[in-house]
Amino acid sequence: LVLGLVLGIREASQKPVLKIGEPRVRVEGTTATIQITVKNTSENTTYCPEIGIAAIDGDGLDLAAGVALPDLTDGRLAPRASANFIGTLTGLTETELNEKLDEYVAFVIDKNPCE
């Protein structure tokens, strides 16, 4: 019983407080625009997150990387709130887009609790 309680608390504490949605991607030429929804699952902390984006190849290596910025907000995520972030990746070649690109990803660089 005690072990189950400890494991349950440990599992709850390891869940990410910021959830990243699936990247939505629009490619025009060799420029990829990536939109991501970020949700704050916290009950009482407002975050000002820094969100990264990348185009990765089949080996998990970055072909291009950047930062997504808040869209239509100041980037403050109140408890239980969501916001869209948008970033642009440039410099990808036609070969990288057509032959090497495996997927686009988004990730939390820093949670940044707001003051």
Secondary structure, 3 states (H helix, E strand, C coil): CHHHHHHHHHHHHHCCCEEECCCEEEEECCEEEEEEEEEECCCCCCECCEEEEEEEECCCCEEEEEEEEECCCCCCECCCCEEEEEEEECCCCHHHHHHHEEEEEEEEEECCECC
